[in-house]
Amino acid sequence: MKLSSEAENTLAQINTETKLGELRKIAGKIKKDHELALELWSTGQFLPRQLAILIMDKKQLSQKLIDNLDNDIQQHNENEKLQLMDWLMANQLSKDKKTISLMETWENSQSSLQRRVFWYYQARLRWVGQTPPPNSKELLSKIETRIEREVPEVQWAMNFTVAQIGIFEEKYRSRCVTLGESNVLSKYWATSLISLFPLSNTF
């Protein structure tokens, strides 16, 4: 894609030392510009894609476009891949009822990144909400059944969901700790326990 002068000027403000806070400042000046976002995305570069996510129009994020973004993200290294997908979830997908509805259908998606988002969003509902959703028991049962078959990036998000349920719902805390100490989740669990201990007198 041949870039517009606006896209070229925006790219000139970004280098390998640019911090996330600086990207947010640039995005704050641009506000919302979906066409510019797609131009920046087309560069294939990590930081321009992070900026692109910030200025996308969430109303235009259809399942087809998300699938295309997902496919592009898969070309990045592991660290960048997870950062981009989590950044997309936090800054766009969780901000609109339509995209939230899409995320809620990704539990069995063929895309491991979309499955990760499904579980990460379930965890997020607990730490940003006042009242935990009523599906915690069902989620724990599904995690217990599926965790061993999942890929690491989805296991991480499942573990995070287990931790958030344990933190905010005392009646499930013992079950969460038992699940967290399983062979599959134990590698993630040490950091989760740091959050759990201060909230419980039972350990």
MDTraj code that builds the backbone (N, CA, C; nanometers):
import mdtraj as md
import numpy as np

residues = "MET LYS LEU SER SER GLU ALA GLU ASN THR LEU ALA GLN ILE ASN THR GLU THR LYS LEU GLY GLU LEU ARG LYS ILE ALA GLY LYS ILE LYS LYS ASP HIS GLU LEU ALA LEU GLU LEU TRP SER THR GLY GLN PHE LEU PRO ARG GLN LEU ALA ILE LEU ILE MET ASP LYS LYS GLN LEU SER GLN LYS LEU ILE ASP ASN LEU ASP ASN ASP ILE GLN GLN HIS ASN GLU ASN GLU LYS LEU GLN LEU MET ASP TRP LEU MET ALA ASN GLN LEU SER LYS ASP LYS LYS THR ILE SER LEU MET GLU THR TRP GLU ASN SER GLN SER SER LEU GLN ARG ARG VAL PHE TRP TYR TYR GLN ALA ARG LEU ARG TRP VAL GLY GLN THR PRO PRO PRO ASN SER LYS GLU LEU LEU SER LYS ILE GLU THR ARG ILE GLU ARG GLU VAL PRO GLU VAL GLN TRP ALA MET ASN PHE THR VAL ALA GLN ILE GLY ILE PHE GLU GLU LYS TYR ARG SER ARG CYS VAL THR LEU GLY GLU SER ASN VAL LEU SER LYS TYR TRP ALA THR SER LEU ILE SER LEU PHE PRO LEU SER ASN THR PHE".split()
xyz = np.array([
    [0.0842, -0.1194, 0.0000],
    [0.0000, 0.0000, 0.0000],
    [0.0883, 0.1252, 0.0000],
    [0.0625, 0.2165, -0.0941],
    [0.1345, 0.3435, -0.0954],
    [0.0774, 0.4320, 0.0144],
    [0.1635, 0.4804, 0.1008],
    [0.1180, 0.5566, 0.2165],
    [0.0900, 0.7017, 0.1806],
    [-0.0114, 0.7568, 0.2437],
    [-0.0422, 0.8986, 0.2287],
    [0.0625, 0.9818, 0.3010],
    [0.0647, 1.1106, 0.2714],
    [0.1591, 1.1995, 0.3400],
    [0.1296, 1.2038, 0.4897],
    [0.0020, 1.1930, 0.5254],
    [-0.0343, 1.1926, 0.6676],
    [0.0237, 1.0703, 0.7381],
    [0.0156, 0.9560, 0.6716],
    [0.0722, 0.8343, 0.7300],
    [0.2236, 0.8442, 0.7402],
    [0.2874, 0.8978, 0.6376],
    [0.4327, 0.9153, 0.6401],
    [0.4735, 1.0080, 0.7538],
    [0.4000, 1.1165, 0.7704],
    [0.4315, 1.2110, 0.8781],
    [0.4121, 1.1474, 1.0154],
    [0.3103, 1.0645, 1.0270],
    [0.2853, 0.9961, 1.1544],
    [0.3965, 0.8962, 1.1841],
    [0.4365, 0.8208, 1.0831],
    [0.5449, 0.7238, 1.1009],
    [0.6750, 0.7916, 1.1412],
    [0.6954, 0.9126, 1.0924],
    [0.8189, 0.9852, 1.1236],
    [0.8291, 1.0194, 1.2721],
    [0.7160, 1.0131, 1.3433],
    [0.7153, 1.0438, 1.4868],
    [0.7472, 0.9210, 1.5726],
    [0.7634, 0.8054, 1.5076],
    [0.7822, 0.6793, 1.5794],
    [0.9187, 0.6209, 1.5463],
    [0.9889, 0.5769, 1.6494],
    [1.1133, 0.5028, 1.6273],
    [1.1204, 0.3887, 1.7282],
    [1.2270, 0.3140, 1.7256],
    [1.2371, 0.1953, 1.8111],
    [1.2400, 0.2289, 1.9597],
    [1.2651, 0.3559, 1.9928],
    [1.2704, 0.3974, 2.1331],
    [1.1378, 0.4550, 2.1824],
    [1.0401, 0.4651, 2.0948],
    [0.9114, 0.5241, 2.1317],
    [0.8414, 0.4392, 2.2380],
    [0.7936, 0.5046, 2.3436],
    [0.7255, 0.4361, 2.4534],
    [0.5740, 0.4350, 2.4304],
    [0.5067, 0.3472, 2.5042],
    [0.3612, 0.3384, 2.4899],
    [0.2931, 0.4699, 2.5256],
    [0.3450, 0.5376, 2.6271],
    [0.2872, 0.6662, 2.6650],
    [0.2967, 0.7676, 2.5527],
    [0.4068, 0.7632, 2.4789],
    [0.4238, 0.8540, 2.3653],
    [0.3289, 0.8176, 2.2521],
    [0.3080, 0.6883, 2.2311],
    [0.2099, 0.6462, 2.1306],
    [0.0707, 0.6960, 2.1669],
    [0.0381, 0.6908, 2.2947],
    [-0.0936, 0.7382, 2.3390],
    [-0.1080, 0.8887, 2.3159],
    [-0.0003, 0.9628, 2.3347],
    [-0.0050, 1.1073, 2.3097],
    [-0.0286, 1.1361, 2.1619],
    [0.0411, 1.0615, 2.0759],
    [0.0199, 1.0778, 1.9316],
    [-0.1243, 1.0433, 1.8959],
    [-0.1738, 0.9322, 1.9517],
    [-0.3118, 0.8902, 1.9253],
    [-0.4110, 0.9934, 1.9766],
    [-0.3786, 1.0563, 2.0904],
    [-0.4675, 1.1574, 2.1467],
    [-0.4845, 1.2767, 2.0547],
    [-0.3796, 1.3101, 1.9825],
    [-0.3876, 1.4219, 1.8872],
    [-0.4651, 1.3819, 1.7619],
    [-0.4473, 1.2575, 1.7202],
    [-0.5177, 1.2100, 1.6006],
    [-0.6640, 1.1814, 1.6312],
    [-0.6905, 1.1315, 1.7506],
    [-0.8211, 1.0842, 1.7952],
    [-0.8591, 0.9576, 1.7163],
    [-0.9636, 0.9619, 1.6363],
    [-1.0067, 0.8425, 1.5630],
    [-0.9894, 0.8658, 1.4135],
    [-0.9182, 0.7752, 1.3486],
    [-0.8976, 0.7857, 1.2034],
    [-0.8743, 0.6446, 1.1495],
    [-0.9822, 0.5809, 1.1097],
    [-0.9745, 0.4393, 1.0727],
    [-0.8895, 0.4178, 0.9478],
    [-0.9013, 0.5070, 0.8509],
    [-0.8230, 0.4913, 0.7282],
    [-0.6741, 0.5052, 0.7563],
    [-0.6380, 0.6028, 0.8380],
    [-0.4978, 0.6180, 0.8764],
    [-0.4511, 0.4949, 0.9538],
    [-0.5382, 0.4432, 1.0393],
    [-0.5036, 0.3232, 1.1162],
    [-0.4689, 0.2068, 1.0233],
    [-0.5490, 0.1881, 0.9192],
    [-0.5232, 0.0780, 0.8264],
    [-0.3937, 0.0996, 0.7489],
    [-0.3622, 0.2251, 0.7187],
    [-0.2340, 0.2539, 0.6530],
    [-0.1175, 0.2180, 0.7446],
    [-0.1258, 0.2616, 0.8690],
    [-0.0192, 0.2303, 0.9644],
    [-0.0075, 0.0794, 0.9835],
    [-0.1221, 0.0134, 0.9884],
    [-0.1222, -0.1320, 1.0054],
    [-0.0522, -0.2006, 0.8884],
    [-0.0700, -0.1465, 0.7694],
    [-0.0151, -0.2095, 0.6488],
    [0.1369, -0.2114, 0.6470],
    [0.2025, -0.1327, 0.7323],
    [0.3490, -0.1320, 0.7367],
    [0.4049, -0.2627, 0.7912],
    [0.3237, -0.3355, 0.8683],
    [0.3699, -0.4603, 0.9280],
    [0.4603, -0.4411, 1.0478],
    [0.4816, -0.3167, 1.0892],
    [0.5734, -0.2873, 1.1992],
    [0.4990, -0.2853, 1.3327],
    [0.5674, -0.3287, 1.4368],
    [0.5051, -0.3458, 1.5682],
    [0.4513, -0.2146, 1.6262],
    [0.5345, -0.1145, 1.6414],
    [0.4895, 0.0097, 1.7044],
    [0.3843, 0.0828, 1.6209],
    [0.4004, 0.0958, 1.4894],
    [0.2919, 0.1550, 1.4110],
    [0.1607, 0.0781, 1.4239],
    [0.1693, -0.0531, 1.4391],
    [0.0459, -0.1304, 1.4574],
    [-0.0155, -0.1053, 1.5946],
    [0.0667, -0.0838, 1.6959],
    [0.0107, -0.0474, 1.8262],
    [-0.0619, 0.0865, 1.8179],
    [-0.0011, 0.1826, 1.7480],
    [-0.0669, 0.3119, 1.7293],
    [-0.1945, 0.2947, 1.6480],
    [-0.1889, 0.2130, 1.5445],
    [-0.3070, 0.1897, 1.4611],
    [-0.4248, 0.1410, 1.5443],
    [-0.3977, 0.0502, 1.6360],
    [-0.5045, -0.0023, 1.7212],
    [-0.5704, 0.1098, 1.8007],
    [-0.4915, 0.2039, 1.8482],
    [-0.5452, 0.3121, 1.9313],
    [-0.6386, 0.4048, 1.8543],
    [-0.6180, 0.4194, 1.7239],
    [-0.6977, 0.5171, 1.6478],
    [-0.8014, 0.4508, 1.5574],
    [-0.8156, 0.3194, 1.5657],
    [-0.9187, 0.2513, 1.4873],
    [-1.0581, 0.2935, 1.5311],
    [-1.1522, 0.2813, 1.4397],
    [-1.2933, 0.3027, 1.4713],
    [-1.3531, 0.1676, 1.5095],
    [-1.3832, 0.1505, 1.6357],
    [-1.4329, 0.0206, 1.6829],
    [-1.5633, -0.0194, 1.6157],
    [-1.6383, 0.0775, 1.5663],
    [-1.7644, 0.0465, 1.4986],
    [-1.7407, -0.0271, 1.3666],
    [-1.6187, -0.0186, 1.3148],
    [-1.5870, -0.0837, 1.1876],
    [-1.5160, -0.2179, 1.2051],
    [-1.5045, -0.2641, 1.3285],
    [-1.4344, -0.3894, 1.3555],
    [-1.5304, -0.5080, 1.3429],
    [-1.5480, -0.5540, 1.2214],
    [-1.6298, -0.6724, 1.1948],
    [-1.5489, -0.7982, 1.2238],
    [-1.6162, -0.9127, 1.2286],
    [-1.5431, -1.0383, 1.2478],
    [-1.4438, -1.0603, 1.1345],
    [-1.4822, -1.0248, 1.0124],
    [-1.3916, -1.0428, 0.8980],
    [-1.2656, -0.9594, 0.9140],
    [-1.2809, -0.8330, 0.9527],
    [-1.1635, -0.7475, 0.9708],
    [-1.0780, -0.7976, 1.0865],
    [-1.1418, -0.8386, 1.1947],
    [-1.0663, -0.8920, 1.3091],
    [-0.9878, -1.0161, 1.2679],
    [-1.0496, -1.1016, 1.1865],
    [-0.9783, -1.2202, 1.1377],
    [-0.8555, -1.1797, 1.0561],
    [-0.8706, -1.0758, 0.9744],
    [-0.7567, -1.0281, 0.8954],
    [-0.6466, -0.9734, 0.9860],
    [-0.6855, -0.8960, 1.0873],
    [-0.5878, -0.8440, 1.1827],
    [-0.5189, -0.9585, 1.2558],
    [-0.5978, -1.0568, 1.2942],
    [-0.5460, -1.1758, 1.3626],
    [-0.4400, -1.2450, 1.2762],
    [-0.4716, -1.2656, 1.1488],
    [-0.3761, -1.3307, 1.0584],
    [-0.2469, -1.2509, 1.0469],
    [-0.2593, -1.1187, 1.0417],
    [-0.1402, -1.0333, 1.0356],
    [-0.0588, -1.0437, 1.1642],
    [-0.1281, -1.0433, 1.2765],
    [-0.0602, -1.0503, 1.4063],
    [0.0188, -1.1803, 1.4191],
    [-0.0321, -1.2860, 1.3593],
    [0.0359, -1.4160, 1.3677],
    [0.1762, -1.4126, 1.3071],
    [0.2053, -1.3119, 1.2261],
    [0.3365, -1.3028, 1.1618],
    [0.4426, -1.2432, 1.2542],
    [0.4022, -1.1879, 1.3661],
    [0.4967, -1.1277, 1.4604],
    [0.5590, -1.2355, 1.5489],
    [0.6673, -1.1983, 1.6174],
    [0.7251, -1.2917, 1.7136],
    [0.6301, -1.3097, 1.8315],
    [0.6571, -1.4070, 1.9151],
    [0.5624, -1.4459, 2.0202],
    [0.5268, -1.3299, 2.1122],
    [0.6253, -1.2551, 2.1559],
    [0.6008, -1.1454, 2.2483],
    [0.5156, -1.0365, 2.1834],
    [0.5524, -0.9962, 2.0632],
    [0.4769, -0.8917, 1.9932],
    [0.3357, -0.9383, 1.9606],
    [0.3239, -1.0636, 1.9221],
    [0.1933, -1.1205, 1.8863],
    [0.0950, -1.1084, 2.0026],
    [0.1378, -1.1486, 2.1205],
    [0.0489, -1.1444, 2.2366],
    [0.0207, -1.0013, 2.2784],
    [0.1223, -0.9150, 2.2712],
    [0.1005, -0.7745, 2.3065],
    [-0.0009, -0.7094, 2.2139],
    [0.0101, -0.7348, 2.0845],
    [-0.0829, -0.6736, 1.9900],
    [-0.2257, -0.7215, 2.0116],
    [-0.2450, -0.8510, 2.0321],
    [-0.3811, -0.9022, 2.0494],
    [-0.4407, -0.8537, 2.1806],
    [-0.3614, -0.8531, 2.2869],
    [-0.4119, -0.8047, 2.4158],
    [-0.4411, -0.6550, 2.4094],
    [-0.3576, -0.5818, 2.3371],
    [-0.3758, -0.4370, 2.3181],
    [-0.5051, -0.4101, 2.2417],
    [-0.5312, -0.4912, 2.1396],
    [-0.6546, -0.4781, 2.0622],
    [-0.7760, -0.5048, 2.1503],
    [-0.7682, -0.6067, 2.2333],
    [-0.8792, -0.6379, 2.3233],
    [-0.9048, -0.5233, 2.4203],
    [-0.7997, -0.4750, 2.4845],
    [-0.8156, -0.3743, 2.5895],
    [-0.8586, -0.2386, 2.5352],
    [-0.8080, -0.2016, 2.4186],
    [-0.8307, -0.0664, 2.3674],
    [-0.9447, -0.0536, 2.2676],
    [-0.9911, -0.1649, 2.2120],
    [-1.0978, -0.1575, 2.1130],
    [-1.2092, -0.2589, 2.1371],
    [-1.1742, -0.3865, 2.1418],
    [-1.2778, -0.4899, 2.1440],
    [-1.3662, -0.4835, 2.2670],
    [-1.3098, -0.4420, 2.3803],
    [-1.3875, -0.4376, 2.5048],
    [-1.4658, -0.3079, 2.5211],
    [-1.4621, -0.2210, 2.4199],
    [-1.5226, -0.0885, 2.4321],
    [-1.6571, -0.0749, 2.3618],
    [-1.7033, -0.1792, 2.2961],
    [-1.8256, -0.1679, 2.2176],
    [-1.9091, -0.2952, 2.2323],
    [-2.0388, -0.2798, 2.2429],
    [-2.1264, -0.3952, 2.2643],
    [-2.1156, -0.4971, 2.1518],
    [-2.0993, -0.4488, 2.0290],
    [-2.0920, -0.5407, 1.9152],
    [-1.9664, -0.6269, 1.9223],
    [-1.8532, -0.5649, 1.9513],
    [-1.7287, -0.6422, 1.9564],
    [-1.7213, -0.7275, 2.0831],
    [-1.7852, -0.6826, 2.1903],
    [-1.7947, -0.7675, 2.3094],
    [-1.8736, -0.8940, 2.2757],
    [-1.9821, -0.8765, 2.2016],
    [-2.0614, -0.9932, 2.1607],
    [-1.9791, -1.0882, 2.0750],
    [-1.8927, -1.0321, 1.9901],
    [-1.8048, -1.1171, 1.9097],
    [-1.7081, -1.1942, 1.9986],
    [-1.6455, -1.1256, 2.0931],
    [-1.5499, -1.1920, 2.1824],
    [-1.6136, -1.3078, 2.2567],
    [-1.7387, -1.2912, 2.2935],
    [-1.8077, -1.3940, 2.3705],
    [-1.8364, -1.5195, 2.2887],
    [-1.8155, -1.5124, 2.1568],
    [-1.8350, -1.6300, 2.0709],
    [-1.7032, -1.7021, 2.0416],
    [-1.5926, -1.6549, 2.0956],
    [-1.4610, -1.7061, 2.0566],
    [-1.4094, -1.8195, 2.1447],
    [-1.4913, -1.8697, 2.2308],
    [-1.4473, -1.9764, 2.3214],
    [-1.3889, -2.0957, 2.2460],
    [-1.4488, -2.1298, 2.1328],
    [-1.4033, -2.2450, 2.0545],
    [-1.3514, -2.2032, 1.9170],
    [-1.3041, -2.0811, 1.9076],
    [-1.2515, -2.0311, 1.7805],
    [-1.1345, -2.1158, 1.7319],
    [-1.1184, -2.1235, 1.6008],
    [-1.0018, -2.1914, 1.5445],
    [-0.8740, -2.1127, 1.5714],
    [-0.8882, -1.9845, 1.5975],
    [-0.7723, -1.8996, 1.6268],
    [-0.7368, -1.9075, 1.7748],
    [-0.6145, -1.9461, 1.8045],
    [-0.5726, -1.9510, 1.9454],
    [-0.5709, -1.8117, 2.0071],
    [-0.5422, -1.7093, 1.9269],
    [-0.5420, -1.5730, 1.9804],
    [-0.6827, -1.5289, 2.0180],
    [-0.7807, -1.5680, 1.9394],
    [-0.9181, -1.5316, 1.9731],
    [-0.9678, -1.6109, 2.0937],
    [-0.9255, -1.7360, 2.1061],
    [-0.9599, -1.8108, 2.2279],
    [-0.8946, -1.7452, 2.3489],
    [-0.7710, -1.7008, 2.3353],
    [-0.7031, -1.6307, 2.4443],
    [-0.7830, -1.5067, 2.4857],
    [-0.8304, -1.4316, 2.3866],
    [-0.9082, -1.3114, 2.4158],
    [-1.0366, -1.3471, 2.4895],
    [-1.1020, -1.4548, 2.4488],
    [-1.2242, -1.4967, 2.5194],
    [-1.1966, -1.5115, 2.6679],
    [-1.0912, -1.5858, 2.7031],
    [-1.0619, -1.6114, 2.8444],
    [-1.0074, -1.4872, 2.9142],
    [-0.9251, -1.4124, 2.8456],
    [-0.8700, -1.2901, 2.9053],
    [-0.9830, -1.1926, 2.9375],
    [-1.0814, -1.1837, 2.8479],
    [-1.1939, -1.0944, 2.8722],
    [-1.2768, -1.1420, 2.9910],
    [-1.2950, -1.2732, 3.0058],
    [-1.3672, -1.3245, 3.1222],
    [-1.2963, -1.2852, 3.2517],
    [-1.1633, -1.2916, 3.2498],
    [-1.0871, -1.2481, 3.3678],
    [-1.1046, -1.0987, 3.3907],
    [-1.0985, -1.0240, 3.2841],
    [-1.1076, -0.8776, 3.2924],
    [-1.2418, -0.8327, 3.3500],
    [-1.3480, -0.9048, 3.3173],
    [-1.4801, -0.8716, 3.3707],
    [-1.4798, -0.8720, 3.5228],
    [-1.3928, -0.9531, 3.5809],
    [-1.3897, -0.9665, 3.7263],
    [-1.3064, -0.8569, 3.7926],
    [-1.1931, -0.8213, 3.7315],
    [-1.1124, -0.7215, 3.8006],
    [-1.1580, -0.5783, 3.7736],
    [-1.2381, -0.5555, 3.6687],
    [-1.2867, -0.4195, 3.6444],
    [-1.4328, -0.4029, 3.6864],
    [-1.5012, -0.5127, 3.7175],
    [-1.6426, -0.5046, 3.7518],
    [-1.6668, -0.5016, 3.9011],
    [-1.7858, -0.4602, 3.9384],
    [-1.8235, -0.4559, 4.0791],
    [-1.8737, -0.5917, 4.1274],
    [-1.9467, -0.6604, 4.0414],
    [-2.0034, -0.7908, 4.0765],
    [-1.9580, -0.8942, 3.9748],
    [-1.8965, -1.0048, 4.0184],
    [-1.8518, -1.1072, 3.9233],
    [-1.9696, -1.1620, 3.8432],
    [-1.9508, -1.1884, 3.7148],
    [-2.0563, -1.2506, 3.6344],
    [-2.0959, -1.3857, 3.6940],
    [-2.2155, -1.4347, 3.6613],
    [-2.2662, -1.5573, 3.7246],
    [-2.2147, -1.6870, 3.6634],
    [-2.1166, -1.6796, 3.5744],
    [-2.0741, -1.8006, 3.5031],
    [-1.9434, -1.8594, 3.5552],
    [-1.9005, -1.8208, 3.6749],
    [-1.7700, -1.8650, 3.7253],
    [-1.7611, -2.0168, 3.7395],
    [-1.8643, -2.0786, 3.7931],
    [-1.8625, -2.2244, 3.8117],
    [-1.8482, -2.2953, 3.6775],
    [-1.9220, -2.2480, 3.5784],
    [-1.9159, -2.3069, 3.4443],
    [-1.7769, -2.2889, 3.3832],
    [-1.7190, -2.1706, 3.4005],
    [-1.5857, -2.1451, 3.3451],
    [-1.4814, -2.2364, 3.4078],
    [-1.4882, -2.2536, 3.5391],
    [-1.3916, -2.3402, 3.6067],
    [-1.4024, -2.4842, 3.5571],
    [-1.5245, -2.5306, 3.5371],
    [-1.5436, -2.6674, 3.4868],
    [-1.4835, -2.6828, 3.3475],
    [-1.5022, -2.5830, 3.2645],
    [-1.4472, -2.5887, 3.1286],
    [-1.2950, -2.5842, 3.1314],
    [-1.2391, -2.5012, 3.2180],
    [-1.0936, -2.4933, 3.2283],
    [-1.0370, -2.6268, 3.2749],
    [-1.1002, -2.6860, 3.3753],
    [-1.0532, -2.8157, 3.4264],
    [-1.0530, -2.9222, 3.3170],
    [-1.1501, -2.9146, 3.2285],
    [-1.1641, -3.0150, 3.1227],
    [-1.0682, -2.9908, 3.0064],
    [-1.0432, -2.8638, 2.9747],
    [-0.9743, -2.8318, 2.8491],
    [-0.8297, -2.7873, 2.8637],
    [-0.7895, -2.7487, 2.9816],
    [-0.6616, -2.6809, 2.9994],
    [-0.5436, -2.7600, 2.9437],
    [-0.5433, -2.8899, 2.9638],
    [-0.4282, -2.9704, 2.9214],
    [-0.4131, -2.9766, 2.7705],
    [-0.5216, -2.9539, 2.6986],
    [-0.5167, -2.9632, 2.5524],
    [-0.4870, -2.8287, 2.4864],
    [-0.4848, -2.7226, 2.5663],
    [-0.4691, -2.5897, 2.5080],
    [-0.3227, -2.5533, 2.4837],
    [-0.3047, -2.4559, 2.3951],
    [-0.1705, -2.4032, 2.3668],
    [-0.1324, -2.3053, 2.4777],
    [-0.0038, -2.2785, 2.4961],
    [0.0409, -2.1979, 2.6107],
    [-0.0248, -2.0608, 2.6230],
    [-0.0449, -1.9893, 2.5108],
    [-0.1018, -1.8550, 2.5228],
    [-0.2459, -1.8587, 2.5736],
    [-0.3168, -1.9665, 2.5442],
    [-0.4534, -1.9801, 2.5955],
    [-0.4502, -2.0313, 2.7391],
    [-0.3587, -2.1210, 2.7704],
    [-0.3421, -2.1666, 2.9087],
    [-0.3174, -2.0481, 3.0013],
    [-0.2339, -1.9547, 2.9565],
    [-0.2052, -1.8363, 3.0387],
    [-0.3339, -1.7598, 3.0701],
    [-0.4172, -1.7384, 2.9680],
    [-0.5410, -1.6635, 2.9880],
    [-0.6391, -1.7409, 3.0753],
    [-0.6435, -1.8729, 3.0588],
    [-0.7272, -1.9550, 3.1463],
    [-0.6805, -1.9426, 3.2907],
    [-0.5504, -1.9489, 3.3114],
    [-0.4953, -1.9339, 3.4455],
    [-0.5320, -1.7989, 3.5049],
    [-0.5253, -1.6959, 3.4229],
    [-0.5578, -1.5616, 3.4709],
    [-0.7042, -1.5548, 3.5130],
    [-0.7899, -1.6231, 3.4381],
    [-0.9314, -1.6291, 3.4746],
    [-0.9496, -1.7022, 3.6072],
    [-0.8801, -1.8147, 3.6234],
    [-0.8860, -1.8885, 3.7504],
    [-0.8441, -1.7978, 3.8656],
    [-0.7353, -1.7246, 3.8474],
    [-0.6857, -1.6369, 3.9535],
    [-0.7867, -1.5290, 3.9887],
    [-0.8479, -1.4670, 3.8876],
    [-0.9433, -1.3593, 3.9140],
    [-1.0697, -1.4119, 3.9812],
    [-1.1141, -1.5311, 3.9433],
    [-1.2288, -1.5912, 4.0125],
    [-1.1925, -1.6160, 4.1585],
    [-1.0736, -1.6702, 4.1824],
    [-1.0306, -1.6965, 4.3197],
    [-1.0172, -1.5712, 4.4032],
    [-0.9724, -1.4639, 4.3414],
    [-0.9555, -1.3373, 4.4137],
    [-1.0901, -1.2784, 4.4545],
    [-1.1856, -1.2782, 4.3635],
    [-1.3098, -1.2045, 4.3865],
    [-1.4269, -1.2898, 4.4349],
    [-1.4130, -1.4234, 4.4338],
    [-1.5232, -1.5082, 4.4785],
    [-1.4701, -1.6123, 4.5761],
    [-1.4860, -1.5840, 4.7028],
    [-1.4283, -1.6689, 4.8071],
    [-1.4805, -1.8120, 4.8008],
    [-1.6051, -1.8299, 4.7592],
    [-1.6624, -1.9650, 4.7585],
    [-1.5919, -2.0576, 4.6597],
    [-1.5206, -1.9989, 4.5610],
    [-1.4477, -2.0805, 4.4635],
    [-1.2972, -2.0808, 4.4888],
    [-1.2528, -2.0144, 4.5957],
    [-1.1089, -1.9917, 4.6136],
    [-1.0313, -2.1219, 4.6301],
    [-1.0814, -2.2123, 4.7108],
    [-1.0114, -2.3389, 4.7318],
    [-1.0012, -2.4178, 4.6016],
    [-1.1088, -2.4192, 4.5254],
    [-1.1084, -2.4889, 4.3964],
    [-1.0074, -2.4248, 4.3013],
    [-0.9993, -2.2932, 4.3042],
    [-0.9054, -2.2221, 4.2172],
    [-0.7609, -2.2538, 4.2542],
    [-0.7328, -2.2593, 4.3839],
    [-0.5967, -2.2908, 4.4276],
    [-0.5593, -2.4329, 4.3857],
    [-0.6517, -2.5262, 4.4034],
    [-0.6257, -2.6646, 4.3627],
    [-0.5975, -2.6729, 4.2132],
    [-0.6777, -2.6023, 4.1355],
    [-0.6577, -2.6010, 3.9908],
    [-0.5257, -2.5328, 3.9556],
    [-0.4957, -2.4257, 4.0262],
    [-0.3726, -2.3524, 3.9989],
    [-0.2476, -2.4309, 4.0300],
    [-0.2580, -2.5232, 4.1229],
    [-0.1419, -2.6038, 4.1612],
    [-0.1268, -2.7286, 4.0752],
    [-0.2150, -2.7453, 3.9775],
    [-0.2046, -2.8601, 3.8871],
    [-0.0784, -2.8476, 3.8031],
    [-0.0375, -2.9576, 3.7451],
    [0.0858, -2.9584, 3.6662],
    [0.0827, -2.8573, 3.5529],
    [-0.0336, -2.8414, 3.4903],
    [-0.0434, -2.7527, 3.3751],
    [-0.0300, -2.6065, 3.4157],
    [-0.0983, -2.5676, 3.5231],
    [-0.1021, -2.4262, 3.5595],
    [0.0040, -2.3848, 3.6593],
    [0.0734, -2.4799, 3.7201],
    [0.1684, -2.4438, 3.8256],
    [0.2755, -2.3476, 3.7768],
    [0.3121, -2.3551, 3.6483],
    [0.4162, -2.2663, 3.5960],
    [0.3702, -2.1216, 3.5898],
    [0.2378, -2.0990, 3.5874],
    [0.1850, -1.9633, 3.5858],
    [0.1435, -1.9163, 3.7253],
    [0.1288, -2.0104, 3.8176],
    [0.0520, -1.9843, 3.9387],
    [0.1247, -1.9018, 4.0432],
    [0.2566, -1.9057, 4.0471],
    [0.3291, -1.8329, 4.1517],
    [0.2927, -1.6857, 4.1528],
    [0.2869, -1.6226, 4.0364],
    [0.2535, -1.4805, 4.0323],
    [0.1075, -1.4576, 4.0673],
    [0.0207, -1.5532, 4.0350],
    [-0.1206, -1.5383, 4.0696],
    [-0.1403, -1.5442, 4.2201],
    [-0.0633, -1.6281, 4.2890],
    [-0.0773, -1.6403, 4.4337],
    [-0.0406, -1.5117, 4.5052],
    [0.0496, -1.4341, 4.4457],
    [0.0846, -1.3051, 4.5053],
    [-0.0396, -1.2190, 4.5188],
    [-0.1285, -1.2288, 4.4199],
    [-0.2529, -1.1531, 4.4250],
    [-0.3543, -1.2169, 4.5185],
    [-0.3534, -1.3487, 4.5252],
    [-0.4542, -1.4181, 4.6053],
    [-0.4307, -1.4048, 4.7552],
    [-0.3076, -1.4186, 4.7994],
    [-0.2800, -1.4237, 4.9426],
    [-0.3325, -1.3038, 5.0213],
    [-0.3111, -1.1792, 4.9732],
    [-0.3562, -1.0669, 5.0543],
    [-0.5059, -1.0624, 5.0762],
    [-0.5818, -1.1310, 4.9902],
    [-0.7269, -1.1235, 4.9993],
    [-0.7876, -1.2389, 5.0773],
    [-0.7053, -1.3268, 5.1273],
    [-0.7590, -1.4443, 5.1950],
    [-0.6831, -1.4730, 5.3234],
    [-0.7567, -1.5090, 5.4258],
    [-0.6950, -1.5493, 5.5520],
    [-0.6913, -1.7010, 5.5654],
    [-0.7252, -1.7696, 5.4563],
    [-0.7374, -1.9147, 5.4642],
    [-0.6106, -1.9864, 5.4248],
    [-0.5084, -1.9128, 5.3771],
    [-0.3866, -1.9772, 5.3294],
    [-0.2740, -1.9608, 5.4297],
])
top = md.Topology()
chain = top.add_chain()
for i, resn in enumerate(residues, 1):
    res = top.add_residue(resn, chain, resSeq=i)
    for name in ("N", "CA", "C"):
        top.add_atom(name, md.element.get_by_symbol(name[0]), res)
traj = md.Trajectory(xyz[None], top)
